[in-house]
Amino acid sequence: MSIARVTTVKMDSKEAADEQTQGYVQSAPSEFPQASQLIGIRIDDVTLMAVTIYPDAETMKAADTAREKRLNTNIENRVSVETIVGEVTLDHHNH
């Protein structure tokens, strides 16, 4: 059963959010090779969301070290982080 981890990060400025977004776009695919899908969402000028889908909870847990490293980037400009995890009930792709 696939599992999703959704992380919302609020930065202290648009510039910090720009930097964080650029770093995620460039590095996340190689940092999280075990992920089935990576989605980055810019909610507003300072709020970012990452949705990562893994094939199972064990695979997600194996990515915890990479996640900690990613979360520790730009930490001095971060206001908050919220994370939720849940079972994926629909993963439809319409290409």
N, CA, C and O atoms as a CHARMM CRD file, in Angstrom:
* protein
*
  380
    1    1 MET  N      0.84200  -1.18300   0.00000 PROA 1      0.00000
    2    1 MET  CA     0.00000   0.00000   0.00000 PROA 1      0.00000
    3    1 MET  C      0.88400   1.24200   0.00000 PROA 1      0.00000
    4    1 MET  O      1.75500   1.38300   0.85900 PROA 1      0.00000
    5    2 SER  N      0.67000   2.12900  -0.94400 PROA 2      0.00000
    6    2 SER  CA     1.45000   3.36700  -1.02500 PROA 2      0.00000
    7    2 SER  C      1.13700   4.28400   0.15100 PROA 2      0.00000
    8    2 SER  O      0.03800   4.27900   0.70400 PROA 2      0.00000
    9    3 ILE  N      2.14700   5.07000   0.50800 PROA 3      0.00000
   10    3 ILE  CA     2.01200   6.01000   1.61600 PROA 3      0.00000
   11    3 ILE  C      2.55000   7.36700   1.16600 PROA 3      0.00000
   12    3 ILE  O      3.52300   7.44100   0.41600 PROA 3      0.00000
   13    4 ALA  N      1.90900   8.43200   1.63200 PROA 4      0.00000
   14    4 ALA  CA     2.33800   9.78800   1.26200 PROA 4      0.00000
   15    4 ALA  C      2.77000  10.54800   2.49800 PROA 4      0.00000
   16    4 ALA  O      2.16000  10.45400   3.56300 PROA 4      0.00000
   17    5 ARG  N      3.84200  11.30600   2.32400 PROA 5      0.00000
   18    5 ARG  CA     4.27400  12.23500   3.37000 PROA 5      0.00000
   19    5 ARG  C      4.12300  13.63300   2.77500 PROA 5      0.00000
   20    5 ARG  O      4.69200  13.93500   1.72600 PROA 5      0.00000
   21    6 VAL  N      3.35600  14.47600   3.45200 PROA 6      0.00000
   22    6 VAL  CA     3.09600  15.83400   2.99600 PROA 6      0.00000
   23    6 VAL  C      3.73300  16.78600   4.00600 PROA 6      0.00000
   24    6 VAL  O      3.38800  16.78400   5.18800 PROA 6      0.00000
   25    7 THR  N      4.66400  17.59500   3.51900 PROA 7      0.00000
   26    7 THR  CA     5.38300  18.52200   4.38700 PROA 7      0.00000
   27    7 THR  C      5.14100  19.94400   3.90300 PROA 7      0.00000
   28    7 THR  O      5.37300  20.26200   2.73600 PROA 7      0.00000
   29    8 THR  N      4.67200  20.79300   4.80900 PROA 8      0.00000
   30    8 THR  CA     4.45300  22.19900   4.50100 PROA 8      0.00000
   31    8 THR  C      5.49000  23.01200   5.27100 PROA 8      0.00000
   32    8 THR  O      5.62800  22.88400   6.48700 PROA 8      0.00000
   33    9 VAL  N      6.20900  23.84500   4.53300 PROA 9      0.00000
   34    9 VAL  CA     7.27500  24.66400   5.11100 PROA 9      0.00000
   35    9 VAL  C      6.94600  26.12800   4.85900 PROA 9      0.00000
   36    9 VAL  O      6.63100  26.52300   3.73700 PROA 9      0.00000
   37   10 LYS  N      7.02300  26.92400   5.91700 PROA 10     0.00000
   38   10 LYS  CA     6.83300  28.37200   5.78800 PROA 10     0.00000
   39   10 LYS  C      8.19100  29.02200   6.01900 PROA 10     0.00000
   40   10 LYS  O      8.84600  28.77200   7.03000 PROA 10     0.00000
   41   11 MET  N      8.60400  29.85800   5.07100 PROA 11     0.00000
   42   11 MET  CA     9.87100  30.57100   5.14700 PROA 11     0.00000
   43   11 MET  C      9.61600  32.01200   5.58600 PROA 11     0.00000
   44   11 MET  O      8.47700  32.48000   5.56800 PROA 11     0.00000
   45   12 ASP  N     10.68100  32.71200   5.98000 PROA 12     0.00000
   46   12 ASP  CA    10.50400  34.07400   6.48600 PROA 12     0.00000
   47   12 ASP  C     10.50400  35.15700   5.41500 PROA 12     0.00000
   48   12 ASP  O     10.27100  36.32800   5.71700 PROA 12     0.00000
   49   13 SER  N     10.76300  34.77500   4.15700 PROA 13     0.00000
   50   13 SER  CA    10.74100  35.76300   3.06700 PROA 13     0.00000
   51   13 SER  C     10.53800  35.05900   1.73600 PROA 13     0.00000
   52   13 SER  O     10.74900  33.85300   1.60900 PROA 13     0.00000
   53   14 LYS  N     10.12800  35.83700   0.75600 PROA 14     0.00000
   54   14 LYS  CA     9.96700  35.29700  -0.60400 PROA 14     0.00000
   55   14 LYS  C     11.30500  34.80100  -1.13100 PROA 14     0.00000
   56   14 LYS  O     11.37200  33.76100  -1.78500 PROA 14     0.00000
   57   15 GLU  N     12.36300  35.53800  -0.84700 PROA 15     0.00000
   58   15 GLU  CA    13.69600  35.16200  -1.32300 PROA 15     0.00000
   59   15 GLU  C     14.14400  33.82100  -0.72500 PROA 15     0.00000
   60   15 GLU  O     14.71800  32.98700  -1.42500 PROA 15     0.00000
   61   16 ALA  N     13.88400  33.62700   0.54300 PROA 16     0.00000
   62   16 ALA  CA    14.23400  32.34500   1.18200 PROA 16     0.00000
   63   16 ALA  C     13.40500  31.21000   0.59900 PROA 16     0.00000
   64   16 ALA  O     13.91100  30.10500   0.40300 PROA 16     0.00000
   65   17 ALA  N     12.13100  31.48100   0.32000 PROA 17     0.00000
   66   17 ALA  CA    11.27300  30.46200  -0.29500 PROA 17     0.00000
   67   17 ALA  C     11.73100  30.16300  -1.72100 PROA 17     0.00000
   68   17 ALA  O     11.69800  29.01100  -2.15200 PROA 17     0.00000
   69   18 ASP  N     12.15800  31.19100  -2.45500 PROA 18     0.00000
   70   18 ASP  CA    12.69800  30.98200  -3.80700 PROA 18     0.00000
   71   18 ASP  C     13.91500  30.06000  -3.75000 PROA 18     0.00000
   72   18 ASP  O     14.02800  29.11900  -4.53600 PROA 18     0.00000
   73   19 GLU  N     14.82100  30.33700  -2.81600 PROA 19     0.00000
   74   19 GLU  CA    16.03700  29.54200  -2.66900 PROA 19     0.00000
   75   19 GLU  C     15.70900  28.09600  -2.28600 PROA 19     0.00000
   76   19 GLU  O     16.29000  27.15400  -2.82500 PROA 19     0.00000
   77   20 GLN  N     14.78100  27.93900  -1.35700 PROA 20     0.00000
   78   20 GLN  CA    14.38900  26.59800  -0.91700 PROA 20     0.00000
   79   20 GLN  C     13.73800  25.83100  -2.06700 PROA 20     0.00000
   80   20 GLN  O     14.01200  24.64600  -2.25700 PROA 20     0.00000
   81   21 THR  N     12.88800  26.49300  -2.82300 PROA 21     0.00000
   82   21 THR  CA    12.22600  25.86100  -3.96700 PROA 21     0.00000
   83   21 THR  C     13.24800  25.41500  -5.00200 PROA 21     0.00000
   84   21 THR  O     13.19100  24.28600  -5.48800 PROA 21     0.00000
   85   22 GLN  N     14.17200  26.28700  -5.33700 PROA 22     0.00000
   86   22 GLN  CA    15.18600  25.96800  -6.32900 PROA 22     0.00000
   87   22 GLN  C     16.02900  24.76400  -5.87800 PROA 22     0.00000
   88   22 GLN  O     16.31800  23.87200  -6.67600 PROA 22     0.00000
   89   23 GLY  N     16.41200  24.74600  -4.61900 PROA 23     0.00000
   90   23 GLY  CA    17.19600  23.63100  -4.09500 PROA 23     0.00000
   91   23 GLY  C     16.43100  22.32000  -4.14500 PROA 23     0.00000
   92   23 GLY  O     16.99800  21.27700  -4.47000 PROA 23     0.00000
   93   24 TYR  N     15.13400  22.37100  -3.82200 PROA 24     0.00000
   94   24 TYR  CA    14.31100  21.16000  -3.85200 PROA 24     0.00000
   95   24 TYR  C     14.15600  20.64600  -5.28100 PROA 24     0.00000
   96   24 TYR  O     14.31200  19.45200  -5.53500 PROA 24     0.00000
   97   25 VAL  N     13.85400  21.53100  -6.19500 PROA 25     0.00000
   98   25 VAL  CA    13.67000  21.13700  -7.59800 PROA 25     0.00000
   99   25 VAL  C     14.94100  20.49000  -8.15600 PROA 25     0.00000
  100   25 VAL  O     14.87500  19.48000  -8.85700 PROA 25     0.00000
  101   26 GLN  N     16.08600  21.07500  -7.83900 PROA 26     0.00000
  102   26 GLN  CA    17.35100  20.55600  -8.36000 PROA 26     0.00000
  103   26 GLN  C     17.80100  19.26700  -7.69000 PROA 26     0.00000
  104   26 GLN  O     18.37400  18.40100  -8.35200 PROA 26     0.00000
  105   27 SER  N     17.55700  19.12000  -6.40000 PROA 27     0.00000
  106   27 SER  CA    18.16800  18.02700  -5.64800 PROA 27     0.00000
  107   27 SER  C     17.24500  16.89700  -5.23100 PROA 27     0.00000
  108   27 SER  O     17.71300  15.77200  -5.05400 PROA 27     0.00000
  109   28 ALA  N     15.96600  17.14600  -5.06800 PROA 28     0.00000
  110   28 ALA  CA    15.06200  16.13100  -4.51900 PROA 28     0.00000
  111   28 ALA  C     15.04400  14.82000  -5.30900 PROA 28     0.00000
  112   28 ALA  O     15.03300  13.75500  -4.69100 PROA 28     0.00000
  113   29 PRO  N     15.04000  14.84900  -6.64100 PROA 29     0.00000
  114   29 PRO  CA    15.02000  13.56600  -7.35400 PROA 29     0.00000
  115   29 PRO  C     16.20900  12.65400  -7.00900 PROA 29     0.00000
  116   29 PRO  O     16.04900  11.43600  -6.92500 PROA 29     0.00000
  117   30 SER  N     17.37500  13.22800  -6.81400 PROA 30     0.00000
  118   30 SER  CA    18.53100  12.40000  -6.44700 PROA 30     0.00000
  119   30 SER  C     18.58400  12.12300  -4.95100 PROA 30     0.00000
  120   30 SER  O     19.15400  11.11500  -4.53400 PROA 30     0.00000
  121   31 GLU  N     17.99800  13.00000  -4.13400 PROA 31     0.00000
  122   31 GLU  CA    17.97900  12.79200  -2.68800 PROA 31     0.00000
  123   31 GLU  C     16.96800  11.72000  -2.26600 PROA 31     0.00000
  124   31 GLU  O     17.15200  11.04400  -1.25300 PROA 31     0.00000
  125   32 PHE  N     15.90700  11.57800  -3.05100 PROA 32     0.00000
  126   32 PHE  CA    14.83600  10.63700  -2.71400 PROA 32     0.00000
  127   32 PHE  C     14.57800   9.65400  -3.85700 PROA 32     0.00000
  128   32 PHE  O     13.47100   9.60400  -4.39300 PROA 32     0.00000
  129   33 PRO  N     15.58800   8.87700  -4.23100 PROA 33     0.00000
  130   33 PRO  CA    15.41500   7.96200  -5.36700 PROA 33     0.00000
  131   33 PRO  C     14.40200   6.85300  -5.09100 PROA 33     0.00000
  132   33 PRO  O     13.87400   6.25400  -6.02700 PROA 33     0.00000
  133   34 GLN  N     14.12700   6.57600  -3.82000 PROA 34     0.00000
  134   34 GLN  CA    13.19300   5.51100  -3.48500 PROA 34     0.00000
  135   34 GLN  C     11.73200   5.96900  -3.56200 PROA 34     0.00000
  136   34 GLN  O     10.82300   5.14600  -3.45000 PROA 34     0.00000
  137   35 ALA  N     11.50100   7.26500  -3.75000 PROA 35     0.00000
  138   35 ALA  CA    10.13500   7.79000  -3.86300 PROA 35     0.00000
  139   35 ALA  C      9.53100   7.40300  -5.20700 PROA 35     0.00000
  140   35 ALA  O     10.20900   7.40500  -6.23500 PROA 35     0.00000
  141   36 SER  N      8.25400   7.07300  -5.17800 PROA 36     0.00000
  142   36 SER  CA     7.52500   6.78800  -6.41600 PROA 36     0.00000
  143   36 SER  C      7.17400   8.06900  -7.14800 PROA 36     0.00000
  144   36 SER  O      7.11600   8.10500  -8.37700 PROA 36     0.00000
  145   37 GLN  N      6.93800   9.12900  -6.36900 PROA 37     0.00000
  146   37 GLN  CA     6.53300  10.40500  -6.96300 PROA 37     0.00000
  147   37 GLN  C      6.90600  11.53900  -6.02700 PROA 37     0.00000
  148   37 GLN  O      6.77000  11.42600  -4.80900 PROA 37     0.00000
  149   38 LEU  N      7.37700  12.63300  -6.60700 PROA 38     0.00000
  150   38 LEU  CA     7.69900  13.85100  -5.87000 PROA 38     0.00000
  151   38 LEU  C      6.90000  14.99700  -6.47700 PROA 38     0.00000
  152   38 LEU  O      6.89700  15.18900  -7.69300 PROA 38     0.00000
  153   39 ILE  N      6.22600  15.75400  -5.62000 PROA 39     0.00000
  154   39 ILE  CA     5.46900  16.90800  -6.09000 PROA 39     0.00000
  155   39 ILE  C      5.83800  18.09400  -5.20800 PROA 39     0.00000
  156   39 ILE  O      5.72600  18.01700  -3.98400 PROA 39     0.00000
  157   40 GLY  N      6.27500  19.18600  -5.81900 PROA 40     0.00000
  158   40 GLY  CA     6.55700  20.42100  -5.09900 PROA 40     0.00000
  159   40 GLY  C      5.50200  21.44700  -5.45100 PROA 40     0.00000
  160   40 GLY  O      5.18700  21.63700  -6.62500 PROA 40     0.00000
  161   41 ILE  N      4.95200  22.11200  -4.44700 PROA 41     0.00000
  162   41 ILE  CA     3.87100  23.07300  -4.65300 PROA 41     0.00000
  163   41 ILE  C      4.23800  24.38400  -3.96300 PROA 41     0.00000
  164   41 ILE  O      4.62700  24.39600  -2.79600 PROA 41     0.00000
  165   42 ARG  N      4.11100  25.47300  -4.69000 PROA 42     0.00000
  166   42 ARG  CA     4.31600  26.81100  -4.12100 PROA 42     0.00000
  167   42 ARG  C      2.93400  27.33800  -3.78600 PROA 42     0.00000
  168   42 ARG  O      2.16500  27.67500  -4.68700 PROA 42     0.00000
  169   43 ILE  N      2.60800  27.41500  -2.50900 PROA 43     0.00000
  170   43 ILE  CA     1.27200  27.82900  -2.08600 PROA 43     0.00000
  171   43 ILE  C      1.11100  29.34200  -2.15800 PROA 43     0.00000
  172   43 ILE  O      0.09300  29.84900  -2.63000 PROA 43     0.00000
  173   44 ASP  N      2.12100  30.05000  -1.69000 PROA 44     0.00000
  174   44 ASP  CA     2.14600  31.51300  -1.78500 PROA 44     0.00000
  175   44 ASP  C      3.61300  31.94300  -1.74400 PROA 44     0.00000
  176   44 ASP  O      4.50200  31.10400  -1.88900 PROA 44     0.00000
  177   45 ASP  N      3.87400  33.22000  -1.55000 PROA 45     0.00000
  178   45 ASP  CA     5.25200  33.71200  -1.60900 PROA 45     0.00000
  179   45 ASP  C      6.19000  33.02000  -0.62700 PROA 45     0.00000
  180   45 ASP  O      7.37300  32.85100  -0.91900 PROA 45     0.00000
  181   46 VAL  N      5.67600  32.62000   0.53300 PROA 46     0.00000
  182   46 VAL  CA     6.56000  32.08500   1.57700 PROA 46     0.00000
  183   46 VAL  C      6.22900  30.65700   2.01600 PROA 46     0.00000
  184   46 VAL  O      6.91000  30.11000   2.88400 PROA 46     0.00000
  185   47 THR  N      5.19700  30.04700   1.43100 PROA 47     0.00000
  186   47 THR  CA     4.75000  28.72800   1.86900 PROA 47     0.00000
  187   47 THR  C      4.93100  27.69600   0.76300 PROA 47     0.00000
  188   47 THR  O      4.46100  27.86600  -0.36200 PROA 47     0.00000
  189   48 LEU  N      5.63400  26.61200   1.12300 PROA 48     0.00000
  190   48 LEU  CA     5.95200  25.54400   0.18000 PROA 48     0.00000
  191   48 LEU  C      5.37600  24.23700   0.69400 PROA 48     0.00000
  192   48 LEU  O      5.26200  24.03300   1.90300 PROA 48     0.00000
  193   49 MET  N      5.01400  23.35600  -0.22200 PROA 49     0.00000
  194   49 MET  CA     4.51800  22.04300   0.16100 PROA 49     0.00000
  195   49 MET  C      5.20400  20.99400  -0.70100 PROA 49     0.00000
  196   49 MET  O      5.34200  21.15500  -1.91300 PROA 49     0.00000
  197   50 ALA  N      5.63000  19.91800  -0.05200 PROA 50     0.00000
  198   50 ALA  CA     6.20700  18.78400  -0.76600 PROA 50     0.00000
  199   50 ALA  C      5.35000  17.56500  -0.48300 PROA 50     0.00000
  200   50 ALA  O      5.08900  17.23500   0.67400 PROA 50     0.00000
  201   51 VAL  N      4.91200  16.89900  -1.54000 PROA 51     0.00000
  202   51 VAL  CA     4.15900  15.65800  -1.41900 PROA 51     0.00000
  203   51 VAL  C      5.04900  14.56300  -1.99000 PROA 51     0.00000
  204   51 VAL  O      5.42100  14.59600  -3.16300 PROA 51     0.00000
  205   52 THR  N      5.38400  13.59500  -1.14700 PROA 52     0.00000
  206   52 THR  CA     6.24300  12.49800  -1.56700 PROA 52     0.00000
  207   52 THR  C      5.47900  11.20300  -1.37300 PROA 52     0.00000
  208   52 THR  O      4.98800  10.91700  -0.28000 PROA 52     0.00000
  209   53 ILE  N      5.38200  10.42300  -2.43600 PROA 53     0.00000
  210   53 ILE  CA     4.68500   9.14300  -2.37300 PROA 53     0.00000
  211   53 ILE  C      5.71600   8.02500  -2.41500 PROA 53     0.00000
  212   53 ILE  O      6.60600   8.00800  -3.26600 PROA 53     0.00000
  213   54 TYR  N      5.57600   7.09600  -1.48100 PROA 54     0.00000
  214   54 TYR  CA     6.46100   5.93800  -1.38300 PROA 54     0.00000
  215   54 TYR  C      5.64100   4.66800  -1.56900 PROA 54     0.00000
  216   54 TYR  O      4.43700   4.66000  -1.31100 PROA 54     0.00000
  217   55 PRO  N      6.28200   3.60200  -2.01200 PROA 55     0.00000
  218   55 PRO  CA     5.53900   2.34800  -2.21300 PROA 55     0.00000
  219   55 PRO  C      5.01900   1.74200  -0.90900 PROA 55     0.00000
  220   55 PRO  O      4.01500   1.03100  -0.91800 PROA 55     0.00000
  221   56 ASP  N      5.69700   2.01900   0.22100 PROA 56     0.00000
  222   56 ASP  CA     5.27700   1.46300   1.51200 PROA 56     0.00000
  223   56 ASP  C      5.96800   2.23400   2.64100 PROA 56     0.00000
  224   56 ASP  O      6.85400   3.05400   2.40100 PROA 56     0.00000
  225   57 ALA  N      5.54700   1.95500   3.86300 PROA 57     0.00000
  226   57 ALA  CA     6.07000   2.66900   5.03600 PROA 57     0.00000
  227   57 ALA  C      7.55600   2.39600   5.26200 PROA 57     0.00000
  228   57 ALA  O      8.28400   3.28600   5.70000 PROA 57     0.00000
  229   58 GLU  N      8.01000   1.19100   4.97300 PROA 58     0.00000
  230   58 GLU  CA     9.43000   0.85400   5.16400 PROA 58     0.00000
  231   58 GLU  C     10.30900   1.69300   4.23900 PROA 58     0.00000
  232   58 GLU  O     11.36700   2.17300   4.64700 PROA 58     0.00000
  233   59 THR  N      9.87600   1.86500   3.01400 PROA 59     0.00000
  234   59 THR  CA    10.63300   2.67300   2.05400 PROA 59     0.00000
  235   59 THR  C     10.64300   4.13400   2.49500 PROA 59     0.00000
  236   59 THR  O     11.66400   4.81100   2.37700 PROA 59     0.00000
  237   60 MET  N      9.52200   4.61800   2.99900 PROA 60     0.00000
  238   60 MET  CA     9.46500   5.98400   3.49900 PROA 60     0.00000
  239   60 MET  C     10.43600   6.16000   4.66800 PROA 60     0.00000
  240   60 MET  O     11.16300   7.15100   4.73100 PROA 60     0.00000
  241   61 LYS  N     10.44500   5.20800   5.58100 PROA 61     0.00000
  242   61 LYS  CA    11.33700   5.28000   6.73900 PROA 61     0.00000
  243   61 LYS  C     12.79600   5.28600   6.30200 PROA 61     0.00000
  244   61 LYS  O     13.62000   5.96300   6.91600 PROA 61     0.00000
  245   62 ALA  N     13.12400   4.55000   5.26200 PROA 62     0.00000
  246   62 ALA  CA    14.50000   4.50700   4.75500 PROA 62     0.00000
  247   62 ALA  C     14.94800   5.86400   4.21900 PROA 62     0.00000
  248   62 ALA  O     16.14900   6.11300   4.10400 PROA 62     0.00000
  249   63 ALA  N     14.00500   6.74400   3.89100 PROA 63     0.00000
  250   63 ALA  CA    14.32300   8.07100   3.35800 PROA 63     0.00000
  251   63 ALA  C     14.44100   9.11900   4.46200 PROA 63     0.00000
  252   63 ALA  O     14.67800  10.29000   4.16500 PROA 63     0.00000
  253   64 ASP  N     14.28100   8.72800   5.72700 PROA 64     0.00000
  254   64 ASP  CA    14.28700   9.69300   6.82600 PROA 64     0.00000
  255   64 ASP  C     15.59100  10.48500   6.94000 PROA 64     0.00000
  256   64 ASP  O     15.55800  11.67800   7.24000 PROA 64     0.00000
  257   65 THR  N     16.72000   9.84900   6.71000 PROA 65     0.00000
  258   65 THR  CA    18.00400  10.55300   6.80400 PROA 65     0.00000
  259   65 THR  C     18.08600  11.64700   5.74000 PROA 65     0.00000
  260   65 THR  O     18.48600  12.77300   6.03400 PROA 65     0.00000
  261   66 ALA  N     17.70700  11.31500   4.50900 PROA 66     0.00000
  262   66 ALA  CA    17.71100  12.31100   3.42800 PROA 66     0.00000
  263   66 ALA  C     16.71100  13.43000   3.73000 PROA 66     0.00000
  264   66 ALA  O     16.96600  14.59500   3.42300 PROA 66     0.00000
  265   67 ARG  N     15.58700  13.07800   4.32400 PROA 67     0.00000
  266   67 ARG  CA    14.57500  14.08000   4.67200 PROA 67     0.00000
  267   67 ARG  C     15.11400  15.05600   5.72100 PROA 67     0.00000
  268   67 ARG  O     14.93200  16.26700   5.60200 PROA 67     0.00000
  269   68 GLU  N     15.76900  14.52500   6.73100 PROA 68     0.00000
  270   68 GLU  CA    16.36200  15.39300   7.76600 PROA 68     0.00000
  271   68 GLU  C     17.38100  16.35100   7.16000 PROA 68     0.00000
  272   68 GLU  O     17.40700  17.53500   7.49500 PROA 68     0.00000
  273   69 LYS  N     18.20600  15.83900   6.28000 PROA 69     0.00000
  274   69 LYS  CA    19.20200  16.68300   5.61800 PROA 69     0.00000
  275   69 LYS  C     18.52400  17.78600   4.80400 PROA 69     0.00000
  276   69 LYS  O     18.93700  18.94500   4.85900 PROA 69     0.00000
  277   70 ARG  N     17.49400  17.42700   4.05600 PROA 70     0.00000
  278   70 ARG  CA    16.75900  18.40500   3.24800 PROA 70     0.00000
  279   70 ARG  C     16.10100  19.44600   4.15100 PROA 70     0.00000
  280   70 ARG  O     16.14200  20.63900   3.85100 PROA 70     0.00000
  281   71 LEU  N     15.49200  19.00300   5.25900 PROA 71     0.00000
  282   71 LEU  CA    14.82200  19.94700   6.16300 PROA 71     0.00000
  283   71 LEU  C     15.80700  20.87800   6.86000 PROA 71     0.00000
  284   71 LEU  O     15.42100  21.95900   7.30400 PROA 71     0.00000
  285   72 ASN  N     17.05700  20.48200   6.95900 PROA 72     0.00000
  286   72 ASN  CA    18.05300  21.32400   7.62400 PROA 72     0.00000
  287   72 ASN  C     18.68700  22.35800   6.69700 PROA 72     0.00000
  288   72 ASN  O     19.54300  23.12800   7.13100 PROA 72     0.00000
  289   73 THR  N     18.28000  22.38600   5.43300 PROA 73     0.00000
  290   73 THR  CA    18.76900  23.43000   4.54700 PROA 73     0.00000
  291   73 THR  C     17.95800  24.70100   4.79400 PROA 73     0.00000
  292   73 THR  O     16.74100  24.64600   4.97500 PROA 73     0.00000
  293   74 ASN  N     18.63000  25.81900   4.80000 PROA 74     0.00000
  294   74 ASN  CA    17.96200  27.12100   4.94800 PROA 74     0.00000
  295   74 ASN  C     17.20000  27.24400   6.26300 PROA 74     0.00000
  296   74 ASN  O     16.25400  28.02400   6.36500 PROA 74     0.00000
  297   75 ILE  N     17.60800  26.47700   7.26400 PROA 75     0.00000
  298   75 ILE  CA    16.87100  26.42800   8.53900 PROA 75     0.00000
  299   75 ILE  C     16.79400  27.79800   9.22300 PROA 75     0.00000
  300   75 ILE  O     15.82500  28.09400   9.92100 PROA 75     0.00000
  301   76 GLU  N     17.81600  28.62400   9.02000 PROA 76     0.00000
  302   76 GLU  CA    17.82800  29.94500   9.66100 PROA 76     0.00000
  303   76 GLU  C     16.74300  30.85900   9.10200 PROA 76     0.00000
  304   76 GLU  O     16.40600  31.86400   9.72800 PROA 76     0.00000
  305   77 ASN  N     16.18900  30.52900   7.93500 PROA 77     0.00000
  306   77 ASN  CA    15.13500  31.34000   7.31700 PROA 77     0.00000
  307   77 ASN  C     13.76300  30.67100   7.37400 PROA 77     0.00000
  308   77 ASN  O     12.81300  31.13200   6.74100 PROA 77     0.00000
  309   78 ARG  N     13.67100  29.59400   8.12800 PROA 78     0.00000
  310   78 ARG  CA    12.41600  28.84500   8.20100 PROA 78     0.00000
  311   78 ARG  C     11.60100  29.29800   9.40900 PROA 78     0.00000
  312   78 ARG  O     12.13800  29.49300  10.49900 PROA 78     0.00000
  313   79 VAL  N     10.30700  29.46100   9.19800 PROA 79     0.00000
  314   79 VAL  CA     9.38700  29.85500  10.25600 PROA 79     0.00000
  315   79 VAL  C      8.74700  28.61400  10.89200 PROA 79     0.00000
  316   79 VAL  O      8.65100  28.51700  12.11500 PROA 79     0.00000
  317   80 SER  N      8.31000  27.66700  10.05100 PROA 80     0.00000
  318   80 SER  CA     7.63800  26.48100  10.58100 PROA 80     0.00000
  319   80 SER  C      7.68300  25.33000   9.58600 PROA 80     0.00000
  320   80 SER  O      7.89400  25.51400   8.38800 PROA 80     0.00000
  321   81 VAL  N      7.47200  24.12100  10.13800 PROA 81     0.00000
  322   81 VAL  CA     7.35700  22.89900   9.33300 PROA 81     0.00000
  323   81 VAL  C      6.21600  22.07900   9.91600 PROA 81     0.00000
  324   81 VAL  O      6.14300  21.88000  11.12800 PROA 81     0.00000
  325   82 GLU  N      5.33400  21.60900   9.05900 PROA 82     0.00000
  326   82 GLU  CA     4.26400  20.70100   9.47400 PROA 82     0.00000
  327   82 GLU  C      4.28600  19.50500   8.53800 PROA 82     0.00000
  328   82 GLU  O      4.40100  19.65800   7.32200 PROA 82     0.00000
  329   83 THR  N      4.17300  18.31100   9.11500 PROA 83     0.00000
  330   83 THR  CA     4.20700  17.09100   8.31400 PROA 83     0.00000
  331   83 THR  C      3.03500  16.19800   8.69400 PROA 83     0.00000
  332   83 THR  O      2.71800  16.02600   9.87100 PROA 83     0.00000
  333   84 ILE  N      2.40300  15.63700   7.68000 PROA 84     0.00000
  334   84 ILE  CA     1.37800  14.61700   7.88200 PROA 84     0.00000
  335   84 ILE  C      1.70900  13.43300   6.99400 PROA 84     0.00000
  336   84 ILE  O      2.33000  13.59000   5.94300 PROA 84     0.00000
  337   85 VAL  N      1.29900  12.26500   7.41200 PROA 85     0.00000
  338   85 VAL  CA     1.53800  11.03200   6.66600 PROA 85     0.00000
  339   85 VAL  C      0.20600  10.30200   6.56100 PROA 85     0.00000
  340   85 VAL  O     -0.56900  10.25200   7.51600 PROA 85     0.00000
  341   86 GLY  N     -0.04500   9.73700   5.37900 PROA 86     0.00000
  342   86 GLY  CA    -1.29000   8.98300   5.20800 PROA 86     0.00000
  343   86 GLY  C     -1.21800   7.99300   4.07300 PROA 86     0.00000
  344   86 GLY  O     -0.33900   8.05800   3.21300 PROA 86     0.00000
  345   87 GLU  N     -2.15400   7.08500   4.09200 PROA 87     0.00000
  346   87 GLU  CA    -2.27200   6.06900   3.05200 PROA 87     0.00000
  347   87 GLU  C     -2.81000   6.71100   1.77200 PROA 87     0.00000
  348   87 GLU  O     -3.75100   7.50400   1.81200 PROA 87     0.00000
  349   88 VAL  N     -2.20700   6.36300   0.65200 PROA 88     0.00000
  350   88 VAL  CA    -2.65300   6.88800  -0.63800 PROA 88     0.00000
  351   88 VAL  C     -3.86800   6.07700  -1.08200 PROA 88     0.00000
  352   88 VAL  O     -3.78700   4.85700  -1.22500 PROA 88     0.00000
  353   89 THR  N     -4.98200   6.75000  -1.29800 PROA 89     0.00000
  354   89 THR  CA    -6.19000   6.07400  -1.73900 PROA 89     0.00000
  355   89 THR  C     -6.46800   6.26600  -3.23100 PROA 89     0.00000
  356   89 THR  O     -7.27400   5.54300  -3.81700 PROA 89     0.00000
  357   90 LEU  N     -5.78900   7.25400  -3.84500 PROA 90     0.00000
  358   90 LEU  CA    -5.90600   7.48300  -5.29000 PROA 90     0.00000
  359   90 LEU  C     -4.60300   8.08600  -5.78600 PROA 90     0.00000
  360   90 LEU  O     -4.10800   9.06200  -5.22000 PROA 90     0.00000
  361   91 ASP  N     -4.05700   7.51500  -6.82400 PROA 91     0.00000
  362   91 ASP  CA    -2.84600   8.04000  -7.46400 PROA 91     0.00000
  363   91 ASP  C     -3.04000   7.95800  -8.97300 PROA 91     0.00000
  364   91 ASP  O     -2.40300   7.15800  -9.65700 PROA 91     0.00000
  365   92 HSD  N     -3.92700   8.79600  -9.46800 PROA 92     0.00000
  366   92 HSD  CA    -4.30400   8.80300 -10.87900 PROA 92     0.00000
  367   92 HSD  C     -3.43200   9.77400 -11.66000 PROA 92     0.00000
  368   92 HSD  O     -3.23400  10.91300 -11.23700 PROA 92     0.00000
  369   93 HSD  N     -2.91700   9.33600 -12.78300 PROA 93     0.00000
  370   93 HSD  CA    -2.12200  10.18700 -13.66700 PROA 93     0.00000
  371   93 HSD  C     -2.82600  10.26300 -15.01500 PROA 93     0.00000
  372   93 HSD  O     -3.12200   9.23300 -15.62100 PROA 93     0.00000
  373   94 ASN  N     -3.08800  11.44600 -15.47400 PROA 94     0.00000
  374   94 ASN  CA    -3.73600  11.64000 -16.77000 PROA 94     0.00000
  375   94 ASN  C     -2.76100  12.37300 -17.68000 PROA 94     0.00000
  376   94 ASN  O     -2.72400  13.60400 -17.69000 PROA 94     0.00000
  377   95 HSD  N     -1.99600  11.64700 -18.42000 PROA 95     0.00000
  378   95 HSD  CA    -0.94800  12.25600 -19.26200 PROA 95     0.00000
  379   95 HSD  C     -1.45100  12.50600 -20.62900 PROA 95     0.00000
  380   95 HSD  O     -0.71300  13.01200 -21.47500 PROA 95     0.00000
